[in-house]
Amino acid sequence: MKIKALWGFVGNAEKLNADSATIRAGDTFDDVDKDYAMALIGKGLAEAMDGKAAPKADKQAKPDVPVKAAASSNKQAKAGEGK
């Protein structure tokens, strides 16, 4: 699996097929152990380069309640506290 390091870190040179365990941001690795690559991608340290792996960026979850509605419900709760 091909990956690109997004952050510098000390990794497993054997699983990365690298000369050194010290990895710099921007380094690319061609034949990385798939489980190790997925672990690095999951931690946000690397991204997949071949398009066959997990998504390159996380999608942000949308709140169920609109922000304005949530703010007004908080005001109502505070108003009822004085009873």
PDB file with SEQRES, HELIX, SHEET and CRYST1 records, atoms N, CA, C and O in Angstrom:
SEQRES   1 A   83  MET LYS ILE LYS ALA LEU TRP GLY PHE VAL GLY ASN ALA          
SEQRES   2 A   83  GLU LYS LEU ASN ALA ASP SER ALA THR ILE ARG ALA GLY          
SEQRES   3 A   83  ASP THR PHE ASP ASP VAL ASP LYS ASP TYR ALA MET ALA          
SEQRES   4 A   83  LEU ILE GLY LYS GLY LEU ALA GLU ALA MET ASP GLY LYS          
SEQRES   5 A   83  ALA ALA PRO LYS ALA ASP LYS GLN ALA LYS PRO ASP VAL          
SEQRES   6 A   83  PRO VAL LYS ALA ALA ALA SER SER ASN LYS GLN ALA LYS          
SEQRES   7 A   83  ALA GLY GLU GLY LYS                                          
HELIX    1 AA1 ALA A   13  LEU A   16  1                                   4    
HELIX    2 AA2 LYS A   34  GLY A   42  1                                   9    
HELIX    3 AA3 VAL A   67  ALA A   79  1                                  13    
HELIX    4 AA4 GLY A   80  GLY A   82  5                                   3    
SHEET    1 AA1 2 PHE A   9  VAL A  10  0                                        
SHEET    2 AA1 2 THR A  22  ILE A  23 -1                                        
SHEET    1 AA2 3 THR A  28  PHE A  29  0                                        
SHEET    2 AA2 3 ILE A   3  ALA A   5 -1                                        
SHEET    3 AA2 3 ALA A  46  ALA A  48 -1                                        
CRYST1    1.000    1.000    1.000  90.00  90.00  90.00 P 1           1          
ATOM      1  N   MET A   1       0.853  -1.177   0.000  1.00  0.00           N  
ATOM      2  CA  MET A   1       0.000   0.000   0.000  1.00  0.00           C  
ATOM      3  C   MET A   1       0.893   1.232   0.000  1.00  0.00           C  
ATOM      4  O   MET A   1       1.915   1.257   0.687  1.00  0.00           O  
ATOM      5  N   LYS A   2       0.521   2.245  -0.758  1.00  0.00           N  
ATOM      6  CA  LYS A   2       1.307   3.472  -0.852  1.00  0.00           C  
ATOM      7  C   LYS A   2       0.688   4.542   0.043  1.00  0.00           C  
ATOM      8  O   LYS A   2      -0.513   4.801  -0.033  1.00  0.00           O  
ATOM      9  N   ILE A   3       1.523   5.172   0.904  1.00  0.00           N  
ATOM     10  CA  ILE A   3       1.042   6.220   1.802  1.00  0.00           C  
ATOM     11  C   ILE A   3       1.982   7.418   1.774  1.00  0.00           C  
ATOM     12  O   ILE A   3       3.129   7.326   1.337  1.00  0.00           O  
ATOM     13  N   LYS A   4       1.460   8.545   2.254  1.00  0.00           N  
ATOM     14  CA  LYS A   4       2.240   9.772   2.386  1.00  0.00           C  
ATOM     15  C   LYS A   4       2.093  10.255   3.824  1.00  0.00           C  
ATOM     16  O   LYS A   4       0.980  10.374   4.336  1.00  0.00           O  
ATOM     17  N   ALA A   5       3.225  10.534   4.475  1.00  0.00           N  
ATOM     18  CA  ALA A   5       3.205  11.009   5.856  1.00  0.00           C  
ATOM     19  C   ALA A   5       2.714  12.452   5.897  1.00  0.00           C  
ATOM     20  O   ALA A   5       3.204  13.304   5.156  1.00  0.00           O  
ATOM     21  N   LEU A   6       1.742  12.721   6.769  1.00  0.00           N  
ATOM     22  CA  LEU A   6       1.225  14.078   6.950  1.00  0.00           C  
ATOM     23  C   LEU A   6       1.949  14.796   8.082  1.00  0.00           C  
ATOM     24  O   LEU A   6       2.000  16.026   8.107  1.00  0.00           O  
ATOM     25  N   TRP A   7       2.508  14.032   9.017  1.00  0.00           N  
ATOM     26  CA  TRP A   7       3.211  14.555  10.178  1.00  0.00           C  
ATOM     27  C   TRP A   7       4.523  13.801  10.333  1.00  0.00           C  
ATOM     28  O   TRP A   7       4.660  12.678   9.846  1.00  0.00           O  
ATOM     29  N   GLY A   8       5.480  14.411  11.004  1.00  0.00           N  
ATOM     30  CA  GLY A   8       6.709  13.724  11.342  1.00  0.00           C  
ATOM     31  C   GLY A   8       6.475  12.843  12.557  1.00  0.00           C  
ATOM     32  O   GLY A   8       5.763  13.242  13.479  1.00  0.00           O  
ATOM     33  N   PHE A   9       7.060  11.655  12.574  1.00  0.00           N  
ATOM     34  CA  PHE A   9       6.918  10.739  13.702  1.00  0.00           C  
ATOM     35  C   PHE A   9       8.010   9.680  13.626  1.00  0.00           C  
ATOM     36  O   PHE A   9       8.694   9.551  12.610  1.00  0.00           O  
ATOM     37  N   VAL A  10       8.166   8.930  14.700  1.00  0.00           N  
ATOM     38  CA  VAL A  10       9.091   7.806  14.714  1.00  0.00           C  
ATOM     39  C   VAL A  10       8.245   6.553  14.520  1.00  0.00           C  
ATOM     40  O   VAL A  10       7.377   6.245  15.338  1.00  0.00           O  
ATOM     41  N   GLY A  11       8.504   5.840  13.438  1.00  0.00           N  
ATOM     42  CA  GLY A  11       7.682   4.690  13.086  1.00  0.00           C  
ATOM     43  C   GLY A  11       8.481   3.405  13.044  1.00  0.00           C  
ATOM     44  O   GLY A  11       9.618   3.349  13.511  1.00  0.00           O  
ATOM     45  N   ASN A  12       7.881   2.384  12.486  1.00  0.00           N  
ATOM     46  CA  ASN A  12       8.487   1.076  12.335  1.00  0.00           C  
ATOM     47  C   ASN A  12       9.091   0.995  10.935  1.00  0.00           C  
ATOM     48  O   ASN A  12       8.369   0.823   9.952  1.00  0.00           O  
ATOM     49  N   ALA A  13      10.414   1.120  10.846  1.00  0.00           N  
ATOM     50  CA  ALA A  13      11.096   1.155   9.551  1.00  0.00           C  
ATOM     51  C   ALA A  13      10.879  -0.129   8.758  1.00  0.00           C  
ATOM     52  O   ALA A  13      10.784  -0.094   7.531  1.00  0.00           O  
ATOM     53  N   GLU A  14      10.801  -1.253   9.450  1.00  0.00           N  
ATOM     54  CA  GLU A  14      10.625  -2.540   8.773  1.00  0.00           C  
ATOM     55  C   GLU A  14       9.262  -2.612   8.072  1.00  0.00           C  
ATOM     56  O   GLU A  14       9.172  -3.062   6.929  1.00  0.00           O  
ATOM     57  N   LYS A  15       8.205  -2.168   8.759  1.00  0.00           N  
ATOM     58  CA  LYS A  15       6.857  -2.219   8.172  1.00  0.00           C  
ATOM     59  C   LYS A  15       6.658  -1.153   7.105  1.00  0.00           C  
ATOM     60  O   LYS A  15       5.822  -1.314   6.217  1.00  0.00           O  
ATOM     61  N   LEU A  16       7.424  -0.057   7.185  1.00  0.00           N  
ATOM     62  CA  LEU A  16       7.344   0.998   6.178  1.00  0.00           C  
ATOM     63  C   LEU A  16       8.264   0.729   4.986  1.00  0.00           C  
ATOM     64  O   LEU A  16       8.180   1.410   3.964  1.00  0.00           O  
ATOM     65  N   ASN A  17       9.146  -0.273   5.123  1.00  0.00           N  
ATOM     66  CA  ASN A  17      10.191  -0.540   4.128  1.00  0.00           C  
ATOM     67  C   ASN A  17      11.039   0.709   3.916  1.00  0.00           C  
ATOM     68  O   ASN A  17      11.325   1.102   2.786  1.00  0.00           O  
ATOM     69  N   ALA A  18      11.436   1.325   5.035  1.00  0.00           N  
ATOM     70  CA  ALA A  18      12.227   2.552   5.003  1.00  0.00           C  
ATOM     71  C   ALA A  18      13.619   2.291   5.575  1.00  0.00           C  
ATOM     72  O   ALA A  18      13.845   1.297   6.265  1.00  0.00           O  
ATOM     73  N   ASP A  19      14.546   3.197   5.276  1.00  0.00           N  
ATOM     74  CA  ASP A  19      15.914   3.075   5.788  1.00  0.00           C  
ATOM     75  C   ASP A  19      15.998   3.483   7.254  1.00  0.00           C  
ATOM     76  O   ASP A  19      16.824   2.959   8.002  1.00  0.00           O  
ATOM     77  N   SER A  20      15.147   4.414   7.663  1.00  0.00           N  
ATOM     78  CA  SER A  20      15.192   4.959   9.018  1.00  0.00           C  
ATOM     79  C   SER A  20      13.794   4.963   9.629  1.00  0.00           C  
ATOM     80  O   SER A  20      12.794   5.026   8.913  1.00  0.00           O  
ATOM     81  N   ALA A  21      13.734   4.896  10.953  1.00  0.00           N  
ATOM     82  CA  ALA A  21      12.443   4.938  11.648  1.00  0.00           C  
ATOM     83  C   ALA A  21      11.948   6.371  11.822  1.00  0.00           C  
ATOM     84  O   ALA A  21      10.782   6.586  12.153  1.00  0.00           O  
ATOM     85  N   THR A  22      12.818   7.348  11.604  1.00  0.00           N  
ATOM     86  CA  THR A  22      12.429   8.751  11.716  1.00  0.00           C  
ATOM     87  C   THR A  22      11.764   9.189  10.414  1.00  0.00           C  
ATOM     88  O   THR A  22      12.392   9.202   9.356  1.00  0.00           O  
ATOM     89  N   ILE A  23      10.488   9.546  10.509  1.00  0.00           N  
ATOM     90  CA  ILE A  23       9.694   9.898   9.333  1.00  0.00           C  
ATOM     91  C   ILE A  23       9.402  11.391   9.353  1.00  0.00           C  
ATOM     92  O   ILE A  23       9.058  11.946  10.396  1.00  0.00           O  
ATOM     93  N   ARG A  24       9.538  12.033   8.216  1.00  0.00           N  
ATOM     94  CA  ARG A  24       9.240  13.467   8.095  1.00  0.00           C  
ATOM     95  C   ARG A  24       7.949  13.658   7.299  1.00  0.00           C  
ATOM     96  O   ARG A  24       7.602  12.843   6.444  1.00  0.00           O  
ATOM     97  N   ALA A  25       7.256  14.737   7.595  1.00  0.00           N  
ATOM     98  CA  ALA A  25       6.038  15.071   6.853  1.00  0.00           C  
ATOM     99  C   ALA A  25       6.370  15.199   5.373  1.00  0.00           C  
ATOM    100  O   ALA A  25       7.359  15.829   5.000  1.00  0.00           O  
ATOM    101  N   GLY A  26       5.537  14.595   4.538  1.00  0.00           N  
ATOM    102  CA  GLY A  26       5.742  14.657   3.100  1.00  0.00           C  
ATOM    103  C   GLY A  26       6.443  13.429   2.529  1.00  0.00           C  
ATOM    104  O   GLY A  26       6.430  13.225   1.316  1.00  0.00           O  
ATOM    105  N   ASP A  27       7.057  12.606   3.385  1.00  0.00           N  
ATOM    106  CA  ASP A  27       7.701  11.384   2.902  1.00  0.00           C  
ATOM    107  C   ASP A  27       6.645  10.436   2.354  1.00  0.00           C  
ATOM    108  O   ASP A  27       5.545  10.347   2.899  1.00  0.00           O  
ATOM    109  N   THR A  28       6.974   9.731   1.282  1.00  0.00           N  
ATOM    110  CA  THR A  28       6.051   8.750   0.711  1.00  0.00           C  
ATOM    111  C   THR A  28       6.690   7.371   0.791  1.00  0.00           C  
ATOM    112  O   THR A  28       7.910   7.229   0.708  1.00  0.00           O  
ATOM    113  N   PHE A  29       5.843   6.357   0.952  1.00  0.00           N  
ATOM    114  CA  PHE A  29       6.295   4.977   1.067  1.00  0.00           C  
ATOM    115  C   PHE A  29       5.424   4.114   0.170  1.00  0.00           C  
ATOM    116  O   PHE A  29       4.197   4.219   0.185  1.00  0.00           O  
ATOM    117  N   ASP A  30       6.082   3.251  -0.620  1.00  0.00           N  
ATOM    118  CA  ASP A  30       5.359   2.484  -1.637  1.00  0.00           C  
ATOM    119  C   ASP A  30       4.776   1.166  -1.140  1.00  0.00           C  
ATOM    120  O   ASP A  30       3.586   0.921  -1.339  1.00  0.00           O  
ATOM    121  N   ASP A  31       5.545   0.337  -0.522  1.00  0.00           N  
ATOM    122  CA  ASP A  31       5.087  -1.007  -0.187  1.00  0.00           C  
ATOM    123  C   ASP A  31       4.991  -1.175   1.332  1.00  0.00           C  
ATOM    124  O   ASP A  31       5.776  -1.909   1.932  1.00  0.00           O  
ATOM    125  N   VAL A  32       4.028  -0.492   1.946  1.00  0.00           N  
ATOM    126  CA  VAL A  32       3.850  -0.498   3.397  1.00  0.00           C  
ATOM    127  C   VAL A  32       2.912  -1.636   3.797  1.00  0.00           C  
ATOM    128  O   VAL A  32       1.944  -1.932   3.097  1.00  0.00           O  
ATOM    129  N   ASP A  33       3.212  -2.269   4.936  1.00  0.00           N  
ATOM    130  CA  ASP A  33       2.329  -3.279   5.500  1.00  0.00           C  
ATOM    131  C   ASP A  33       0.925  -2.684   5.637  1.00  0.00           C  
ATOM    132  O   ASP A  33       0.765  -1.609   6.216  1.00  0.00           O  
ATOM    133  N   LYS A  34      -0.093  -3.374   5.108  1.00  0.00           N  
ATOM    134  CA  LYS A  34      -1.446  -2.813   5.036  1.00  0.00           C  
ATOM    135  C   LYS A  34      -2.016  -2.481   6.417  1.00  0.00           C  
ATOM    136  O   LYS A  34      -2.601  -1.413   6.596  1.00  0.00           O  
ATOM    137  N   ASP A  35      -1.854  -3.377   7.395  1.00  0.00           N  
ATOM    138  CA  ASP A  35      -2.380  -3.115   8.741  1.00  0.00           C  
ATOM    139  C   ASP A  35      -1.695  -1.912   9.378  1.00  0.00           C  
ATOM    140  O   ASP A  35      -2.343  -1.099  10.039  1.00  0.00           O  
ATOM    141  N   TYR A  36      -0.382  -1.802   9.178  1.00  0.00           N  
ATOM    142  CA  TYR A  36       0.362  -0.673   9.742  1.00  0.00           C  
ATOM    143  C   TYR A  36      -0.050   0.636   9.060  1.00  0.00           C  
ATOM    144  O   TYR A  36      -0.197   1.668   9.716  1.00  0.00           O  
ATOM    145  N   ALA A  37      -0.234   0.581   7.740  1.00  0.00           N  
ATOM    146  CA  ALA A  37      -0.662   1.770   6.997  1.00  0.00           C  
ATOM    147  C   ALA A  37      -2.024   2.246   7.479  1.00  0.00           C  
ATOM    148  O   ALA A  37      -2.234   3.445   7.666  1.00  0.00           O  
ATOM    149  N   MET A  38      -2.949   1.312   7.680  1.00  0.00           N  
ATOM    150  CA  MET A  38      -4.291   1.683   8.165  1.00  0.00           C  
ATOM    151  C   MET A  38      -4.224   2.288   9.563  1.00  0.00           C  
ATOM    152  O   MET A  38      -4.980   3.209   9.874  1.00  0.00           O  
ATOM    153  N   ALA A  39      -3.335   1.784  10.403  1.00  0.00           N  
ATOM    154  CA  ALA A  39      -3.169   2.342  11.748  1.00  0.00           C  
ATOM    155  C   ALA A  39      -2.662   3.778  11.664  1.00  0.00           C  
ATOM    156  O   ALA A  39      -3.146   4.646  12.391  1.00  0.00           O  
ATOM    157  N   LEU A  40      -1.699   4.037  10.793  1.00  0.00           N  
ATOM    158  CA  LEU A  40      -1.165   5.399  10.624  1.00  0.00           C  
ATOM    159  C   LEU A  40      -2.223   6.339  10.053  1.00  0.00           C  
ATOM    160  O   LEU A  40      -2.322   7.494  10.470  1.00  0.00           O  
ATOM    161  N   ILE A  41      -3.014   5.846   9.099  1.00  0.00           N  
ATOM    162  CA  ILE A  41      -4.082   6.656   8.512  1.00  0.00           C  
ATOM    163  C   ILE A  41      -5.142   6.960   9.565  1.00  0.00           C  
ATOM    164  O   ILE A  41      -5.629   8.087   9.653  1.00  0.00           O  
ATOM    165  N   GLY A  42      -5.495   5.965  10.355  1.00  0.00           N  
ATOM    166  CA  GLY A  42      -6.493   6.141  11.408  1.00  0.00           C  
ATOM    167  C   GLY A  42      -6.071   7.143  12.463  1.00  0.00           C  
ATOM    168  O   GLY A  42      -6.912   7.836  13.037  1.00  0.00           O  
ATOM    169  N   LYS A  43      -4.782   7.224  12.723  1.00  0.00           N  
ATOM    170  CA  LYS A  43      -4.256   8.173  13.716  1.00  0.00           C  
ATOM    171  C   LYS A  43      -4.045   9.564  13.120  1.00  0.00           C  
ATOM    172  O   LYS A  43      -3.710  10.503  13.841  1.00  0.00           O  
ATOM    173  N   GLY A  44      -4.237   9.698  11.817  1.00  0.00           N  
ATOM    174  CA  GLY A  44      -4.060  10.993  11.163  1.00  0.00           C  
ATOM    175  C   GLY A  44      -2.614  11.329  10.848  1.00  0.00           C  
ATOM    176  O   GLY A  44      -2.300  12.481  10.550  1.00  0.00           O  
ATOM    177  N   LEU A  45      -1.731  10.344  10.907  1.00  0.00           N  
ATOM    178  CA  LEU A  45      -0.315  10.578  10.632  1.00  0.00           C  
ATOM    179  C   LEU A  45       0.025  10.451   9.151  1.00  0.00           C  
ATOM    180  O   LEU A  45       1.046  10.968   8.698  1.00  0.00           O  
ATOM    181  N   ALA A  46      -0.834   9.759   8.395  1.00  0.00           N  
ATOM    182  CA  ALA A  46      -0.563   9.521   6.978  1.00  0.00           C  
ATOM    183  C   ALA A  46      -1.870   9.488   6.201  1.00  0.00           C  
ATOM    184  O   ALA A  46      -2.953   9.409   6.780  1.00  0.00           O  
ATOM    185  N   GLU A  47      -1.746   9.551   4.869  1.00  0.00           N  
ATOM    186  CA  GLU A  47      -2.910   9.422   4.000  1.00  0.00           C  
ATOM    187  C   GLU A  47      -2.587   8.422   2.899  1.00  0.00           C  
ATOM    188  O   GLU A  47      -1.431   8.274   2.504  1.00  0.00           O  
ATOM    189  N   ALA A  48      -3.610   7.741   2.409  1.00  0.00           N  
ATOM    190  CA  ALA A  48      -3.444   6.763   1.339  1.00  0.00           C  
ATOM    191  C   ALA A  48      -3.180   7.488   0.026  1.00  0.00           C  
ATOM    192  O   ALA A  48      -3.769   8.533  -0.253  1.00  0.00           O  
ATOM    193  N   MET A  49      -2.301   6.925  -0.763  1.00  0.00           N  
ATOM    194  CA  MET A  49      -1.954   7.525  -2.051  1.00  0.00           C  
ATOM    195  C   MET A  49      -2.526   6.752  -3.234  1.00  0.00           C  
ATOM    196  O   MET A  49      -2.579   7.286  -4.341  1.00  0.00           O  
ATOM    197  N   ASP A  50      -2.958   5.501  -3.027  1.00  0.00           N  
ATOM    198  CA  ASP A  50      -3.390   4.694  -4.163  1.00  0.00           C  
ATOM    199  C   ASP A  50      -4.901   4.678  -4.356  1.00  0.00           C  
ATOM    200  O   ASP A  50      -5.381   4.087  -5.323  1.00  0.00           O  
ATOM    201  N   GLY A  51      -5.660   5.304  -3.472  1.00  0.00           N  
ATOM    202  CA  GLY A  51      -7.094   5.397  -3.635  1.00  0.00           C  
ATOM    203  C   GLY A  51      -7.865   4.139  -3.311  1.00  0.00           C  
ATOM    204  O   GLY A  51      -9.087   4.120  -3.461  1.00  0.00           O  
ATOM    205  N   LYS A  52      -7.188   3.074  -2.868  1.00  0.00           N  
ATOM    206  CA  LYS A  52      -7.859   1.818  -2.563  1.00  0.00           C  
ATOM    207  C   LYS A  52      -8.167   1.670  -1.078  1.00  0.00           C  
ATOM    208  O   LYS A  52      -8.777   0.682  -0.670  1.00  0.00           O  
ATOM    209  N   ALA A  53      -7.763   2.615  -0.286  1.00  0.00           N  
ATOM    210  CA  ALA A  53      -7.899   2.477   1.164  1.00  0.00           C  
ATOM    211  C   ALA A  53      -9.012   3.371   1.695  1.00  0.00           C  
ATOM    212  O   ALA A  53      -9.905   3.786   0.957  1.00  0.00           O  
ATOM    213  N   ALA A  54      -8.940   3.650   2.962  1.00  0.00           N  
ATOM    214  CA  ALA A  54      -9.933   4.483   3.647  1.00  0.00           C  
ATOM    215  C   ALA A  54      -9.957   5.895   3.050  1.00  0.00           C  
ATOM    216  O   ALA A  54      -9.015   6.283   2.360  1.00  0.00           O  
ATOM    217  N   PRO A  55     -11.010   6.658   3.302  1.00  0.00           N  
ATOM    218  CA  PRO A  55     -11.070   8.032   2.802  1.00  0.00           C  
ATOM    219  C   PRO A  55      -9.898   8.855   3.301  1.00  0.00           C  
ATOM    220  O   PRO A  55      -9.389   8.622   4.397  1.00  0.00           O  
ATOM    221  N   LYS A  56      -9.471   9.817   2.498  1.00  0.00           N  
ATOM    222  CA  LYS A  56      -8.323  10.637   2.863  1.00  0.00           C  
ATOM    223  C   LYS A  56      -8.664  11.667   3.926  1.00  0.00           C  
ATOM    224  O   LYS A  56      -7.776  12.089   4.667  1.00  0.00           O  
ATOM    225  N   ALA A  57      -9.907  12.082   4.026  1.00  0.00           N  
ATOM    226  CA  ALA A  57     -10.301  13.080   5.022  1.00  0.00           C  
ATOM    227  C   ALA A  57     -11.588  12.631   5.698  1.00  0.00           C  
ATOM    228  O   ALA A  57     -12.458  12.015   5.083  1.00  0.00           O  
ATOM    229  N   ASP A  58     -11.680  12.955   6.963  1.00  0.00           N  
ATOM    230  CA  ASP A  58     -12.897  12.632   7.703  1.00  0.00           C  
ATOM    231  C   ASP A  58     -13.991  13.623   7.350  1.00  0.00           C  
ATOM    232  O   ASP A  58     -13.722  14.804   7.127  1.00  0.00           O  
ATOM    233  N   LYS A  59     -15.222  13.140   7.301  1.00  0.00           N  
ATOM    234  CA  LYS A  59     -16.360  14.021   7.083  1.00  0.00           C  
ATOM    235  C   LYS A  59     -16.883  14.446   8.443  1.00  0.00           C  
ATOM    236  O   LYS A  59     -17.033  13.617   9.340  1.00  0.00           O  
ATOM    237  N   GLN A  60     -17.158  15.721   8.599  1.00  0.00           N  
ATOM    238  CA  GLN A  60     -17.663  16.237   9.857  1.00  0.00           C  
ATOM    239  C   GLN A  60     -19.138  15.881  10.003  1.00  0.00           C  
ATOM    240  O   GLN A  60     -19.917  16.019   9.060  1.00  0.00           O  
ATOM    241  N   ALA A  61     -19.504  15.430  11.176  1.00  0.00           N  
ATOM    242  CA  ALA A  61     -20.899  15.085  11.443  1.00  0.00           C  
ATOM    243  C   ALA A  61     -21.728  16.357  11.559  1.00  0.00           C  
ATOM    244  O   ALA A  61     -21.259  17.369  12.080  1.00  0.00           O  
ATOM    245  N   LYS A  62     -22.956  16.299  11.071  1.00  0.00           N  
ATOM    246  CA  LYS A  62     -23.854  17.440  11.172  1.00  0.00           C  
ATOM    247  C   LYS A  62     -24.720  17.260  12.409  1.00  0.00           C  
ATOM    248  O   LYS A  62     -25.191  16.153  12.668  1.00  0.00           O  
ATOM    249  N   PRO A  63     -24.940  18.314  13.174  1.00  0.00           N  
ATOM    250  CA  PRO A  63     -25.802  18.178  14.351  1.00  0.00           C  
ATOM    251  C   PRO A  63     -27.247  17.906  13.952  1.00  0.00           C  
ATOM    252  O   PRO A  63     -27.708  18.377  12.913  1.00  0.00           O  
ATOM    253  N   ASP A  64     -27.968  17.139  14.789  1.00  0.00           N  
ATOM    254  CA  ASP A  64     -29.366  16.831  14.520  1.00  0.00           C  
ATOM    255  C   ASP A  64     -30.245  18.060  14.702  1.00  0.00           C  
ATOM    256  O   ASP A  64     -31.234  18.238  13.991  1.00  0.00           O  
ATOM    257  N   VAL A  65     -29.879  18.906  15.659  1.00  0.00           N  
ATOM    258  CA  VAL A  65     -30.660  20.091  15.970  1.00  0.00           C  
ATOM    259  C   VAL A  65     -29.919  21.311  15.429  1.00  0.00           C  
ATOM    260  O   VAL A  65     -28.723  21.450  15.685  1.00  0.00           O  
ATOM    261  N   PRO A  66     -30.583  22.194  14.694  1.00  0.00           N  
ATOM    262  CA  PRO A  66     -29.911  23.393  14.228  1.00  0.00           C  
ATOM    263  C   PRO A  66     -29.352  24.188  15.407  1.00  0.00           C  
ATOM    264  O   PRO A  66     -29.900  24.137  16.508  1.00  0.00           O  
ATOM    265  N   VAL A  67     -28.279  24.908  15.182  1.00  0.00           N  
ATOM    266  CA  VAL A  67     -27.586  25.634  16.242  1.00  0.00           C  
ATOM    267  C   VAL A  67     -28.509  26.641  16.918  1.00  0.00           C  
ATOM    268  O   VAL A  67     -28.490  26.750  18.145  1.00  0.00           O  
ATOM    269  N   LYS A  68     -29.309  27.377  16.166  1.00  0.00           N  
ATOM    270  CA  LYS A  68     -30.201  28.378  16.749  1.00  0.00           C  
ATOM    271  C   LYS A  68     -31.257  27.719  17.625  1.00  0.00           C  
ATOM    272  O   LYS A  68     -31.590  28.240  18.690  1.00  0.00           O  
ATOM    273  N   ALA A  69     -31.784  26.590  17.194  1.00  0.00           N  
ATOM    274  CA  ALA A  69     -32.801  25.898  17.983  1.00  0.00           C  
ATOM    275  C   ALA A  69     -32.205  25.373  19.281  1.00  0.00           C  
ATOM    276  O   ALA A  69     -32.858  25.410  20.324  1.00  0.00           O  
ATOM    277  N   ALA A  70     -30.982  24.888  19.226  1.00  0.00           N  
ATOM    278  CA  ALA A  70     -30.323  24.383  20.428  1.00  0.00           C  
ATOM    279  C   ALA A  70     -30.083  25.521  21.411  1.00  0.00           C  
ATOM    280  O   ALA A  70     -30.239  25.335  22.618  1.00  0.00           O  
ATOM    281  N   ALA A  71     -29.708  26.683  20.920  1.00  0.00           N  
ATOM    282  CA  ALA A  71     -29.454  27.833  21.788  1.00  0.00           C  
ATOM    283  C   ALA A  71     -30.742  28.296  22.455  1.00  0.00           C  
ATOM    284  O   ALA A  71     -30.730  28.651  23.634  1.00  0.00           O  
ATOM    285  N   SER A  72     -31.846  28.299  21.725  1.00  0.00           N  
ATOM    286  CA  SER A  72     -33.103  28.750  22.320  1.00  0.00           C  
ATOM    287  C   SER A  72     -33.612  27.745  23.344  1.00  0.00           C  
ATOM    288  O   SER A  72     -34.230  28.144  24.331  1.00  0.00           O  
ATOM    289  N   SER A  73     -33.369  26.447  23.137  1.00  0.00           N  
ATOM    290  CA  SER A  73     -33.807  25.451  24.116  1.00  0.00           C  
ATOM    291  C   SER A  73     -32.997  25.589  25.404  1.00  0.00           C  
ATOM    292  O   SER A  73     -33.515  25.315  26.486  1.00  0.00           O  
ATOM    293  N   ASN A  74     -31.738  26.008  25.305  1.00  0.00           N  
ATOM    294  CA  ASN A  74     -30.928  26.243  26.495  1.00  0.00           C  
ATOM    295  C   ASN A  74     -31.459  27.430  27.284  1.00  0.00           C  
ATOM    296  O   ASN A  74     -31.451  27.409  28.515  1.00  0.00           O  
ATOM    297  N   LYS A  75     -31.915  28.457  26.595  1.00  0.00           N  
ATOM    298  CA  LYS A  75     -32.468  29.643  27.267  1.00  0.00           C  
ATOM    299  C   LYS A  75     -33.748  29.275  28.007  1.00  0.00           C  
ATOM    300  O   LYS A  75     -34.002  29.765  29.107  1.00  0.00           O  
ATOM    301  N   GLN A  76     -34.556  28.406  27.395  1.00  0.00           N  
ATOM    302  CA  GLN A  76     -35.798  27.991  28.042  1.00  0.00           C  
ATOM    303  C   GLN A  76     -35.503  27.199  29.312  1.00  0.00           C  
ATOM    304  O   GLN A  76     -36.203  27.348  30.314  1.00  0.00           O  
ATOM    305  N   ALA A  77     -34.478  26.364  29.275  1.00  0.00           N  
ATOM    306  CA  ALA A  77     -34.131  25.579  30.444  1.00  0.00           C  
ATOM    307  C   ALA A  77     -33.659  26.492  31.576  1.00  0.00           C  
ATOM    308  O   ALA A  77     -33.978  26.245  32.739  1.00  0.00           O  
ATOM    309  N   LYS A  78     -32.920  27.519  31.257  1.00  0.00           N  
ATOM    310  CA  LYS A  78     -32.416  28.442  32.275  1.00  0.00           C  
ATOM    311  C   LYS A  78     -33.559  29.249  32.868  1.00  0.00           C  
ATOM    312  O   LYS A  78     -33.544  29.556  34.060  1.00  0.00           O  
ATOM    313  N   ALA A  79     -34.538  29.593  32.062  1.00  0.00           N  
ATOM    314  CA  ALA A  79     -35.667  30.377  32.550  1.00  0.00           C  
ATOM    315  C   ALA A  79     -36.482  29.553  33.543  1.00  0.00           C  
ATOM    316  O   ALA A  79     -37.051  30.120  34.475  1.00  0.00           O  
ATOM    317  N   GLY A  80     -36.555  28.253  33.374  1.00  0.00           N  
ATOM    318  CA  GLY A  80     -37.336  27.391  34.244  1.00  0.00           C  
ATOM    319  C   GLY A  80     -36.617  27.014  35.539  1.00  0.00           C  
ATOM    320  O   GLY A  80     -37.226  26.411  36.422  1.00  0.00           O  
ATOM    321  N   GLU A  81     -35.357  27.352  35.667  1.00  0.00           N  
ATOM    322  CA  GLU A  81     -34.593  26.973  36.847  1.00  0.00           C  
ATOM    323  C   GLU A  81     -35.061  27.728  38.106  1.00  0.00           C  
ATOM    324  O   GLU A  81     -34.903  27.216  39.214  1.00  0.00           O  
ATOM    325  N   GLY A  82     -35.618  28.902  37.960  1.00  0.00           N  
ATOM    326  CA  GLY A  82     -36.003  29.714  39.101  1.00  0.00           C  
ATOM    327  C   GLY A  82     -37.274  29.250  39.809  1.00  0.00           C  
ATOM    328  O   GLY A  82     -37.622  29.812  40.848  1.00  0.00           O  
ATOM    329  N   LYS A  83     -37.971  28.261  39.294  1.00  0.00           N  
ATOM    330  CA  LYS A  83     -39.223  27.795  39.876  1.00  0.00           C  
ATOM    331  C   LYS A  83     -39.000  27.018  41.140  1.00  0.00           C  
ATOM    332  O   LYS A  83     -39.958  26.553  41.757  1.00  0.00           O  
TER     333      LYS A  83                                                      
END                                                                             
